[in-house]
Amino acid sequence: MVVFSVLGSGSCGNSYMFSYGGQSLLVDAGFSYRQLSMRAGNAGLDIATVKALLLTHLHPDHNRGAGVFARKTGLPVYVSSKCIKYAAVEYRAMNLPEESCFVFEEGVPFKVGDDIGGFEVSAFYTSHDSAGSVGYEIRCDSKTFVVVTDTGVYSPSMLEAAGRADVLFLESNYDEEMLRRGPYPLYLQRRIAGERGHLSNEQARRFLCECGFEGSGKPVYLVHLSQNNNEPSLVRDCMAGFNAHVCERGLQYSGELA
């Protein structure tokens, strides 16, 4: 049985944990190591079982705790080669020990953990204003989990990965009307709604329909809701008819898949 948890989601910090066979995998570390450990414990998981950290991109709400995590545990931190090449300043700011940095290429699968109970991972491009931004397809115990977040548009490769998912974690960042009428200046509205920004509620719903989740009953966790430009009730209304779990800011959500 695979146990998983959204340890936190939103502008305050993002992190996901997957655990199977006494091993765990962490995706993003937007919290301090102490917070990650506490949040894992709240979900009935043990941070000591983590074998590696995968980063989607180098914005602080996703990588804030990565450097301390690596220095404290000595564990691998997986980063896209494009992050290192095109976001060198942000990469150096993490202060990762050289031996902790493991580089991958989009579309090239890699293995994390032991042969028995390990994780098979493949990354795909996401369109965000952070160089090297990716999403992940994670396979373990014959189950597939897909994380699609921080992307202004979606592509066939994202839809294909999501279509294989048993559980999907999908960004539903903003309500278009709230963003338009809200306090953000026009340039920031354009950034959020642009091709290198975030997915709106309506875009997320279209994504679910196009990737085959409509009528499937498979669970989708709606993540990365904006504090200022969205409301959980709006996301729930938009996702009517789906097996949707709306991840509110500051809360944790867990599940298991046998």
N, C-alpha and C positions, 0 to 999 in steps of 0.2 A: 504494500500500500504506500502510495506517495502522499505525503503531507506537505501542504504549501500554505504560504501566508503572505499577504500584502502587509509588510511591517509598517508601512506608512506611504502615503501618496499625496502629492500636491506640492505647492511652492515651498512648503516648509521642509520637505525632504521626501525622498523616494527610495524604497528598497523592497525587494521580494526575496523569499527564501523557499527553497524546495528541498525536501528531505526524503531519503529512501535508503533502506538497508544500512542504517547507521552512518550515512554520509549525507552531507548537505551542500547546496550550492547557493551562493548569494548573488543576486543581480542588483547592482547599484548600491551605493553606500552614502546616501544623502544625510546621514546622521553620524554622531560621534560613535566611537567603538562602544562606549558605555551604554549609549542609547540602543544601539543595534543589539547588544547582548540582552538588555532588559526587554526589548520588544520581542526578541526571539523567545525568551523565557515566558513572556505573556502568552505566546502562541503555543506553548508546550514544546518548544524546540530548543536545542542546545547549540549555542554559537561555536562551541568547541568541536562540533562535528563538521563544520564548514571546511571544504577542501579547496575552494577558490572563490574569488570575487570576479564577476563580469561587469564591465562598465558599458552602459549604452552610449554615453558621451560625457563631455567634461564640464558641463555646467554644475555649479556648486550644489544645487538641490539633488544631484545624482552622484557626485564624487566627493562631497565634503569630508567624509570619513575614510576615504580610500588610503591616503598616505599613512595614517595612524594604524589602520587595519593591517597594512602590509608590514610596517615596522614592528608592530606588536606580535604578529603571528608568524611572519616569515612565509606566508602563503602566497600562491600566485595571484596576480591581478591581471586579468586579460583585457587588453586594449587594442582597438583597431589600429592597423598600421597607418591609416589616414589621420587618426588623432595625433600620432607622434609627428607625422610629416607636416600637417597643415595647422595644428593647434599646439605648436611647440611651447608657447608661453604657458598655456594652461596645463600642459603635461608636466613641465618642469615644476610648476607650483605645487603639484601633488607631493613632490619629494619622495617618489617611490624608490626603494633600493633597487639597483640595477638587476639584481638576481630575482627580484619579485615580479618584474615586468615580463609578461608573456604576450607576444604580438600575434594577431591572427589576421587573415584576409577574409573579406566578405565572400560567402558562398563556399568556403573550404571548411568542412566539418572538422571538429577536434574533440578529444575525449578529456573529461575531467573526472578525477577520482579513480578508484580501483576498478579492475576489470569487472568484478562482480559488484553490482550496486552502483556503478558509476553513471555518469551523465554524458550523452552525446549532444554536442552543441553545434549549431550553425547560425551564422549572423547574416542579416540582410540590411541593405541600405535603407535609411530613413532620411527624409528631407527636413532638416532642421538647421538653425543658424549656429551650429556647433560642428566644426569639421570632424568628419569620421563618425557621425552619429549613426547608430545601428539599432535594430531590434533583434530578438533572439528566438530561435526554435530550439527547444530543449526536450530531449527524449530520455526517458528512463522507465524501466519496468513495463515496456511496451506502450507507454503513455506519452503523449506529446503535449507540451505546454508552449504557448507562443506569447511573447511580449511585444506589443506594438504601441509605442508611446513617443511623444515629442516628434511629430512629423506634420508638416502642413498639408501634404497631399499623400495619397496612397498609390501604390504601384501594383502591377500584376504579381511581382515576387512576394509582396506583403500578403496579397489575397491568397496566393497559393499556399504559403506557409500557414496562414490562419485557417484555411480550409482543411488542413491536416490536424488541427488542434483538437484535443479533447477538452482543454480548458484554455480560454483566451483572456489575456489582459490587454485591454484596449483603451487608448486615450479618448476621453470625451471632455475636452478642456473648457469650452465656452459655449454659451448660448448667444447666437448671432445678434438678437435684439438687445440683450443685456450689454453686450460689448459695444454696440452702436450707440446706445443711450447712456453708457456709463461714464465714469470720471476720467478714463484714459485719454490722453491727447491723440490726435489723428495718426501721428506717425507710429505710435505704439499699437493702436488698433490695427493698422495695416501690417505691422510686424506679426502680430498674433494670428491674424486671419490670412496671412500670406502663405506662399508655397513653402517657405522655410520656417513656419511658425508651428501652429498646433491644429488638431482636428476639432471641429465644432461638434455639438451633439448630433446635428443632422448628418454631417459627414460620417460620424461614427455609425449611425444607423444604416446609412447606405453601404458602408463597409461590411457590416454584418450581413446585410441582404446579399451582397455580391460575393461574399466568401462562402456562402452556404449555411450560415448559422440560423437563418430564418426557418422556424418549424423544426429545428433539429433537437431542441431541448438541451443542447450542450451549454454549460455555464460560461458566461462572459462577465468578467470583472471590469467595470468602467472606472478608470483611474485618471489621476492628474487633473481633477476638477479645479478650475480657477476659483479662488476665494472671492474675487470681485466681479467676475463675469459669468457666474453659473450658480445654479442652485440644485441640490440633490433631487428635489421634487421635479424640476424640469427634465433632468436626465431620466428619471423613472418614467415620466409621461412619454418622453420621446422613445424609450426602449420598450414600450408596452408590447407584449407578445413574445418577448425574448426571455430566456432564463437569465435575467440580468441582476447583478449585485453591484450596487452603486457604492463606491468607496469614498466615504466622506472624509474631508480633511481632518487629520489628527486621530482618526480611528484606525483600528487594525481589523483585518478580515482573513479568516483562515478556512481551509477546506481539506478534503482528502479524496483520493481516487483509488479505488481498489482494482 
